[in-house]
Every structure is written in structure tokens, then in C-alpha cells.
């Protein structure tokens, strides 16, 4: 078995014992999938592939020139994808019925030439492919491809794959390098990673070729008749060179579309965060799959842009995207905590994108730092995107709340990319825990994230099982059991998080080797010690962003989790903690608690006498003399609840 | 004598002894005026009122849709204004000849109906008054009015005033509240303050009325046929609702034009800094002059917007405007130090605007805090706008330099508002030092700024002289002499700067009273003590911006001056001091020095062993554990030169 994407490999992982992850999966299965199905129906999305007129199609766009329903295809597709992942785990009549009905509608919605899109069939057929830059046709197509792959994996039929392949044929005929082709590519990447996943399913080189074309052509300043493709199509549409979309910070800001220059030339990560992550995910897949090409420039770009993001443009929660206007990256170290400081977006989908990219990078080079980021994002920039009851969602995951922009979850969004993206992630999350590789008759497993879960791998007819049992992320003791490996040489690499200041393994491992963040368990040791325990003591710790961010803040972290100080847990607060000064030397105590309603257990942290208030004498503004800013110790906060 | 604007009152002030200010005035007179005259000639501006075609009129605008030469009228007008102020001091054949020639050209350039503008006569006569929002016709008219006032003051003739009054007549017929009027107002305020100054010269109520109309109509959402004037004129021009100017951060951002809402309703200061300052200056004048109206809402707005600016949107140099894109204000406390942090504009003209506004506010209410800001701006946000030799200028006065955006002065700018603005300011700067009021036969003088200068005031036929002699801003000892005041009851209020921790006056003043930052010298004490000395010891001090700015910086100030740490004085620096950590407890030594070339004396400050370098271990980015950031004391800087 070579590499498998998490969306394929997840089915090798089961969650026989309760864990943080399994409880959330249960909630998504029991509640979120059905809740989102209801929303798809009540908003018109469910029936949209029937190609009837929906009254909302008359609505003025919230964000000109993008019709509000332009993403409906992808909302449905992501739900189908997530539903199929969960159906593989447990059958549900309602969900199964809805998937089948949706697939029938999609099949019937396909046009004779293979075209498949709600808006450009029902509302504006004359505008098909006229605005790749903003109109999301290829983005929707990408999500339909991913839905078809999940559908095929669960049902084993081509009911959805068949129309999708026909649509891909049309795209392959339309776009490409030939004189008969348009030299275009989508303003929102997604189809590239979908086509590469499709190629691994079909091995049809046209799918690889089209993905490669979209990736390599992107940002070509002379691609269409000697000019930038987006300039040419804009002129063909009669768009004024001075037309402005509200999400543009400047005229024709092609970095928003990851099209300001070819990806291999980009020195820093710019533009819309989700688009950047989806594109780089595809680039990483292309590097792995496209053996015929010189991949070094792409590999270098991946490292350069990943490092720029992690080192200079990522919040300490793993969130990315500082600017709301273009939902994306700012300049280096521009990471304001909230709206009143001019930023903090950290879109849920961007966090999912970081996880996808990290997973691909780990395939290219096993590096615990990358896995650290993947786990950081999962817990603090993605799981935050859904409430504990699975029915409320975030789009933005800002670090600080303000009166005018409270941090609250919503039931749904007009542009509803995030909620079903979280749903599908929980469907295949098992694929993120570990990756396995079978080489001849030996097995190698890299354990990236801890939980209670079992990995089953077929090695030459024998099924090797690796079970981990833990209460991660609340406790750091992981008990492993390797089964049926007596004849299969098995090595395991266990991630030792970068933040871990100590760890132990038992039974004793002579001369333990940690290489780039992974503790290597050799086959001979594992043969003698199929049951072993890794212990990474979890202690709360204060962390800060880079000083060049000009964010003089400390955050309380424990294991992979960054804790929140929330108004609701500290009702005496009246300025959203803006004037609160934490004392990093204060003791933090731990309490076992549970979430009201769901009963889900967690570890709460409480600080005693750990904070005071900032007092500022600004009478000589804008020049405050030394000593103008003091900490009022007499109002020292006696109890601060982090949850 | 009632109030006089500094542009009128300056002529009562002479500079018989050398001082920091007088030396700079000498340089402007000897060098800058003639240098700028040469530039006006070589760039085509000088001859532009001849209404011939200049080849540069074919140039593509640097900033669409604004032709590069659109401001030429104002460049010439500001130079004439400044020239006339200096001619009043000392005659110069070349300057006098140029003023006369320019006035002749301007007179000849006037159209039969009174219209007077270069671009809209030569290049685009059909576009007259079609885009008040962006096309600067009324801004240019305002500067022509100010030039005419200065010309009249110096020459005592109406050679320039006559055509200007004719032009103002046309404007008065064109704009106003009547059904025959356009209900418009300029995108860039300036004419309002010019018309109010004109009114004080002419006492023609039409000039007051037109200024009041422009001020009060501004931002009316239903002013033109039930809609916003700028929307209506944009539609008339056929502008797309989605057209974008590069200086717009969003669609139709009317705060850029101070037209998002009426000035009396604006809760915070927003938009383009220069426009905001020029408008508020006019509002303050209107409050003072317009006795017939209920001025409280305007007065409240002035206080509200001034406070918002000083407390939350002003750099510790007095500079305003954090954002380059719209040359203006950001949200509260958004004050990055340089381009690599996303901002710092602090345009020279905006500093001049703050000084104008401060002077008007001091007329309404004597408050040392306002005068502190006026002086802070003068030394650190305005004088920085011109090199010591008077031939190089800044447009932007950022706090921190970066490799990609060095802090450097330039010879000129395409949009050349700042250089002649500094020139004219030095012409009438005497008017900022103090204000005087004659009431019956008594005299009251408020001393706002210190220097070596003499104020002569006519009180009922007798000339009272007040002389101050000092080496301010380098030394804090001011020797005052009041002459010919034996029969004139005279009171003097001396500003005690907010940053002054101590001060003394001799001879002894019994029960000294400092009211809102001014030390009140009663008439009877002054009668007995016509010679007295105020001493405000000048000591270097470290100051910081408000902690909510997230700018963890300290600056070294001494008196009204904020000192620079410059690469050129500290050649060992390689990152523009980005990683330098100052120790505010370190001793700072003072040295008397002089500027090479001009020989101008100044006090240099040097820190010994006062700084170290920040060392950051960012290997766990984006979560830096406590202790990741340390100060490398072994590379402690042994000498740091502030100049």
C-alpha cells in the first residue's frame, strides 16, 4: 500500500473506545449531519439540482458580483462527502436516502455536453466559464469530484462518479495548453486537489494533466494571448479596469486569487487563506505524484510558503488569515487579536486547509513540527468551528472579542463553506491520526496525533492492528498494543510534540532516538514489546506570539490546546479582558469538569490571584511618560477561569 | 484688536536675535523660496496660468482618475502666499518679480464668467464642476484665496484679490441651498477655511454664507434630489457604482472625503488626515465667527474629534495618519511605526493642519494641552518636512525606516502639496508663537511657544513690545522684557508644557496660578517686573505611546523634541533598530553639536550601555514559550546616538 489520502485511509481507523474525538464524531453523526440536511432543505439547497427557480435567486448579492447561491453546489457536495464517510461507519436510513436522492438529482441535472452547475444552468447559462476569477464553477466542480470519490468508496458504485467524470471530460476539453483550449484556471483553487485525488482513483492521466495545467498556468502573466488570463476574460466581459469587488484591497489584486505570479515564484504567502491552502495542498500532491517533472521549484515553494506562514503569519491557535476584507494573510507579523485592532479572521475552512496541507507535507517529509501545526489547527482553529452540540458553527475564529464583534457561533451562513467542511473532516479524521506504509511484507506507521483508536492494516493477507488508548488531549498517557505483527516486521514512529518538555516510554527503550520530532520504535523492540506506554505529561504553560507581532499577550496552553478566557465564565469582566494583565508566574490549578448538556469531560484551568488590571494615565497623550501605565494590584483578580 | 489669524498677526512678530526658528526662516528666505521657484519653472507649473498646452498634460495619471497636474494651481498659489509673507520681512527682487509676473498670468487666465483653473480651462473645459469629489477645483480656489490675502497684505493692492473675488462670486452663484444652486461641496476641504479668512478681510456676508454652506451641507445623505451629492454627480458622470479609486479602501468610502456624515454627527475622526484637519480648522473658525447660529453641536464635534485624534490616533511625534492607501486615520490605537508593520504616514501637510486647528481651538478655549500638541507637531511632524538646507522635503514622516521604505527627503513630488506648505508656514510662523488681545486700553498676551522674538502691539496709539530671548528648544531659560507698557495694563499667560515637571520664574511671583497649562502673570506684577525670566529645565525623558496601540516602544524626548535614532548616526545598525531594546534606566548624556554645512547648533543625546539586542528563539512558532525572547546583554550597545 502506497500513500493514501486521509479521505481514503480513514476507514482503516476505528474508534472502539470513547475519546474526545469519538464523542465529537458521535455528535456529528447523531446531530450535525441531520441538522445540516434540514438546513440544506429549508434554504433551498437540497432541491437546487432539480434546476427549478428558487425565489432567492432574485436576491441582491450580499457581495457583488457573486450571487448568494453560487456555492450551493459545493454545500451539497460537501454534505454528501461527509455523509458517505459516516455511512461507512454506521448506516442511517435518512442520511442514506438523502444521499441517493441527491445523487439522482445531480445525475438528472447534467447537461447533454456534461456541464453540471446550478446557477449557470438555471440562472445565467450565457455566463458559463466567462468569469473563472470570481464565479466558483470549477470550485464547485472540485467538491463534486470529492463527493463522487466518497460516494464510490461507500457505495462501491459509479452512480455519482459517472456524471462527474463526464463533467471532467468537458473541463479537460475546455481548459489546457492547446490552441483549442482556454488558458484559464479557477479563482478559487479546489479542483486541483480534487483532480489529483481523482487521478489516484482512476489513474487516468488526463486528470493528472488537467490538475498540473491548472497549477502551473496559474499566475502566468502572458498566458492568454500574451496577457494575464484574468485580464483577458475581464475585458471580454466588458469589465472596467477600475471596477472593484468589495473583497479587493486594490485594483486587480490577483494575490487574492493566488494568481499574482506562478506559485513557484511566490516569495511569501499572500491573499485569501483558504485559496492558498487548497492550492498548496494540490501542489504537494502534484510533487508526490508527478514523477516525470522536475519538482524542486515546487518543493522549494512549498517549504518557503509553509515556513513564511507558520513563522510569521499564523496565530498561536494555528489560525491563519488576519484580514477580513480579503479573508486572508497580511504582511509578516501582522496578527491583531480582534476587530478593534484591525483584524483576526482565522476562517474555519482555512484551518482545515492547513491540516490538509500539513498532512501532504508529512507524506513528503516526516517532520514533527509540521504535525504539531496540524494538531494545533485541529483543536484550536477547526474544532472551535462547531459547538459541542454540533449545531452551531463559526466562520471566523478571532482571538479576542469586542462589543461590536462578539465571538459567537451561528446556526448557518449565507456563504456556508465552513459547517459542512467541519462535518466531512470529522468523517475522515481517523486518517489524520496516523499514516502507514506497507513495503513488501513490512509495516511502518507514523503516529501523528493521539486519541483512543485502532488502525488495521492488511499486510500480505494478515491484518496488523495497532491500538492506542488514551484520554488525550486531557491526559498524556497513551497505551499502545500491536496485534498480529509476529510475522510482520513493524516499525512505529511516535510524534513527540515540540512543546513537550519531557516524555517517557515503557518498557524501557534502549538508546531512544527522536528524529525530527518522532520517536523511532525499531521492529525488534516492538516484536518484544507489543504493549507499551508513552507518557507525555501535560502541564499548563504560557505562550506568546513572536515579539515582532507587537502583540504583548500571553495565552494559556496545555498539551495541544489553547485555552479561552471567556466572558461567560468570568462574568465580572466588562471589557473583554482588554485591560487584564496576567501574571505568568502565578499558579494555575486543574479541575476535571464536564460540558453541560453533552456531559463531555474536560480539564478546566483556574488561576488564583493571577491577574490585575492595567491602569493608564493618558493625560499626556500621545506621549505617555514612563510610569503612566501601571497595574492596579488592589483589584487583583482572585479567580480567572480558562475553559 | 480682535482675533487675527496667524497669517495676519505674524507681521507683529519680529526675530531680531538668532534662534532655531529665525535660522530656519533665513534658510527658507535665502534658499527654499528660490529653489522652489526654480522647480515651479522647470516643471511647467510657473507658466501654466498662461493656459498653453504642457507636454506633461498627456501623461497617464499616477493615481487614476486624477491628472498629475490637477494641483498645479495650488502649488503656485501656496508659493505666492509664502513669498508674500517673506517679502513683508525683506525685499528680494527675484521673488518680487516672480510674484508680480504670476499675478499677471493669473489675472489673464480668468475666464469671462470668472472661472479660474488651469486644467479645466486648458485640458477639460467640459468637465468643469462635474467631479467635486476628486477633482480639486475648489481646493485650488481656496489656495488662490489665501494667496490673494497674503498678496493684499504685502502689496496693499487688489491685483490678485480682484480676480479671486470675481471667481468667488461665480462659486457663490453656483453652489448653495437655493433651487438654482448645485448642492455640492469639495472632496478636499480648504476653500472653507480660505473663505472664512476672506470674510474677515472683506466682511462680505456671502463669503461667510458660502463657507457655512460648504461646511454644513457636507455629508448630507439627501442633499441633492434626496440623495448624496457625490452619488448624484457620479451617476451624472456615468461612473459605475463599482468603480474604484486606488485610494479607496471600500466602495464609495465617503469618510475619505469627510462626507460620510455631517461633521456634527461624526463620532470619531476618520478618513484622509489633511482633509479632516482643514475642515475642522474651518469649523472652528465658523464657530467663532458665526454668532447667529447655535454653535454647540459644532463646538462639541470639535472637542470630540480633537480628543479622539490626540488620545487614540496620533503618533508620539504629533504626526497623524496611519494608512498610506487613504493617507489617513485608522481605527483607534492603530499606529504602526513603519511600512513593515502596515502603516505610518503622518503627512507633513497633516501636521500643518493639526497646527492650524490647534491655533483655532486655542482661540476658542485657552488650553495648554492643545498648545502642547501644536508645538509637538511643529517640531516633529512639520519641521521634519524640510531638510536643514531647505532644499529637500518629506511627504511622509514615518517613525521607523525599513529596507524597502527608507526615511529620506526628496527634491520634489508629483503631488507637491507639502514643500510649499512648509514654506508658507515659515513665513507666518511668528503668528503661532503668541496671540494678543487688546481690550479697551489693556493688553492680554498668551505665549504658546518659546523662541527669541519680539511682539509689537498697538494699544491706543502706543506700541507695547514684548520680547522673549531664549535658546529654545535647546535650553529652557526664557528672558522676557515688556516695553512701553507703563500706561497699558498688560497681562501675560505663559504656557507651561504638560511634560515640564518643574519650572521657576524670577523675580518671585507670589501665589503663582497655572490655569489649564498657562501661568498667569497679572498686570500689577508685570508693571513692577517688566523684565522677568521663566526657566523650564529641559531634561531628556523616555516616552511611549498608549499600551493599546500595541507598540512596545520607547522614544527619547527632550523638551518639545522627539529624538531620532538614525542609521546614519549609528552605522553598526543593520536592521533599522528593529531588534534594539533600550534600557530606560540608562543615563543619557548631552552634547552641544552643530549641523554640518549650515553650522546650526543643536543638542545631541548619547546613551552609554543603554541598549541590547532582542534574541528570539522562534523554533516553536507560532507559540513561543516563556523565555523564548531574551535580551543579549553580551552585545550591549556601548554608544547610541540620538540626533
HADDOCK unambig.tbl for C-alpha pairs under 7 A between the chains (distance, minus, plus):
assign (segid A and resid 242 and name CA) (segid B and resid 243 and name CA) 5.22 0.50 0.50
assign (segid A and resid 242 and name CA) (segid B and resid 244 and name CA) 5.28 0.50 0.50
assign (segid A and resid 243 and name CA) (segid B and resid 242 and name CA) 5.22 0.50 0.50
assign (segid A and resid 243 and name CA) (segid B and resid 243 and name CA) 4.38 0.50 0.50
assign (segid A and resid 243 and name CA) (segid B and resid 244 and name CA) 5.71 0.50 0.50
assign (segid A and resid 244 and name CA) (segid B and resid 242 and name CA) 5.27 0.50 0.50
assign (segid A and resid 244 and name CA) (segid B and resid 243 and name CA) 5.70 0.50 0.50
assign (segid A and resid 244 and name CA) (segid B and resid 244 and name CA) 5.26 0.50 0.50
assign (segid A and resid 246 and name CA) (segid B and resid 250 and name CA) 6.00 0.50 0.50
assign (segid A and resid 246 and name CA) (segid B and resid 251 and name CA) 6.56 0.50 0.50
assign (segid A and resid 249 and name CA) (segid B and resid 249 and name CA) 6.08 0.50 0.50
assign (segid A and resid 250 and name CA) (segid B and resid 246 and name CA) 6.00 0.50 0.50
assign (segid A and resid 251 and name CA) (segid B and resid 246 and name CA) 6.56 0.50 0.50
assign (segid A and resid 310 and name CA) (segid B and resid 621 and name CA) 6.40 0.50 0.50
assign (segid A and resid 310 and name CA) (segid B and resid 622 and name CA) 6.14 0.50 0.50
assign (segid A and resid 311 and name CA) (segid B and resid 621 and name CA) 5.35 0.50 0.50
assign (segid A and resid 311 and name CA) (segid B and resid 622 and name CA) 6.03 0.50 0.50
assign (segid A and resid 314 and name CA) (segid B and resid 622 and name CA) 6.05 0.50 0.50
assign (segid A and resid 315 and name CA) (segid B and resid 622 and name CA) 6.18 0.50 0.50
assign (segid A and resid 316 and name CA) (segid B and resid 622 and name CA) 4.81 0.50 0.50
assign (segid A and resid 316 and name CA) (segid B and resid 623 and name CA) 5.07 0.50 0.50
assign (segid A and resid 334 and name CA) (segid B and resid 341 and name CA) 6.62 0.50 0.50
assign (segid A and resid 341 and name CA) (segid B and resid 334 and name CA) 6.63 0.50 0.50
assign (segid A and resid 498 and name CA) (segid B and resid 620 and name CA) 6.73 0.50 0.50
assign (segid A and resid 542 and name CA) (segid B and resid 625 and name CA) 6.39 0.50 0.50
assign (segid A and resid 542 and name CA) (segid B and resid 626 and name CA) 6.38 0.50 0.50
assign (segid A and resid 543 and name CA) (segid B and resid 623 and name CA) 5.52 0.50 0.50
assign (segid A and resid 543 and name CA) (segid B and resid 624 and name CA) 5.24 0.50 0.50
assign (segid A and resid 543 and name CA) (segid B and resid 625 and name CA) 4.52 0.50 0.50
assign (segid A and resid 543 and name CA) (segid B and resid 626 and name CA) 5.97 0.50 0.50
assign (segid A and resid 544 and name CA) (segid B and resid 623 and name CA) 5.69 0.50 0.50
assign (segid A and resid 544 and name CA) (segid B and resid 624 and name CA) 5.03 0.50 0.50
assign (segid A and resid 544 and name CA) (segid B and resid 625 and name CA) 6.40 0.50 0.50
assign (segid A and resid 545 and name CA) (segid B and resid 622 and name CA) 5.88 0.50 0.50
assign (segid A and resid 545 and name CA) (segid B and resid 623 and name CA) 5.68 0.50 0.50
assign (segid A and resid 545 and name CA) (segid B and resid 624 and name CA) 5.77 0.50 0.50
assign (segid A and resid 546 and name CA) (segid B and resid 624 and name CA) 6.58 0.50 0.50
assign (segid A and resid 550 and name CA) (segid B and resid 550 and name CA) 5.48 0.50 0.50
assign (segid A and resid 550 and name CA) (segid B and resid 551 and name CA) 5.99 0.50 0.50
assign (segid A and resid 550 and name CA) (segid B and resid 552 and name CA) 6.76 0.50 0.50
assign (segid A and resid 551 and name CA) (segid B and resid 550 and name CA) 6.02 0.50 0.50
assign (segid A and resid 552 and name CA) (segid B and resid 550 and name CA) 6.76 0.50 0.50
assign (segid A and resid 620 and name CA) (segid B and resid 498 and name CA) 6.76 0.50 0.50
assign (segid A and resid 621 and name CA) (segid B and resid 310 and name CA) 6.39 0.50 0.50
assign (segid A and resid 621 and name CA) (segid B and resid 311 and name CA) 5.33 0.50 0.50
assign (segid A and resid 622 and name CA) (segid B and resid 310 and name CA) 6.13 0.50 0.50
assign (segid A and resid 622 and name CA) (segid B and resid 311 and name CA) 6.03 0.50 0.50
assign (segid A and resid 622 and name CA) (segid B and resid 314 and name CA) 6.05 0.50 0.50
assign (segid A and resid 622 and name CA) (segid B and resid 315 and name CA) 6.19 0.50 0.50
assign (segid A and resid 622 and name CA) (segid B and resid 316 and name CA) 4.82 0.50 0.50
assign (segid A and resid 622 and name CA) (segid B and resid 545 and name CA) 5.89 0.50 0.50
assign (segid A and resid 623 and name CA) (segid B and resid 316 and name CA) 5.07 0.50 0.50
assign (segid A and resid 623 and name CA) (segid B and resid 543 and name CA) 5.53 0.50 0.50
assign (segid A and resid 623 and name CA) (segid B and resid 544 and name CA) 5.69 0.50 0.50
assign (segid A and resid 623 and name CA) (segid B and resid 545 and name CA) 5.67 0.50 0.50
assign (segid A and resid 624 and name CA) (segid B and resid 543 and name CA) 5.23 0.50 0.50
assign (segid A and resid 624 and name CA) (segid B and resid 544 and name CA) 5.02 0.50 0.50
assign (segid A and resid 624 and name CA) (segid B and resid 545 and name CA) 5.76 0.50 0.50
assign (segid A and resid 624 and name CA) (segid B and resid 546 and name CA) 6.58 0.50 0.50
assign (segid A and resid 625 and name CA) (segid B and resid 542 and name CA) 6.38 0.50 0.50
assign (segid A and resid 625 and name CA) (segid B and resid 543 and name CA) 4.51 0.50 0.50
assign (segid A and resid 625 and name CA) (segid B and resid 544 and name CA) 6.40 0.50 0.50
assign (segid A and resid 626 and name CA) (segid B and resid 542 and name CA) 6.36 0.50 0.50
assign (segid A and resid 626 and name CA) (segid B and resid 543 and name CA) 5.95 0.50 0.50
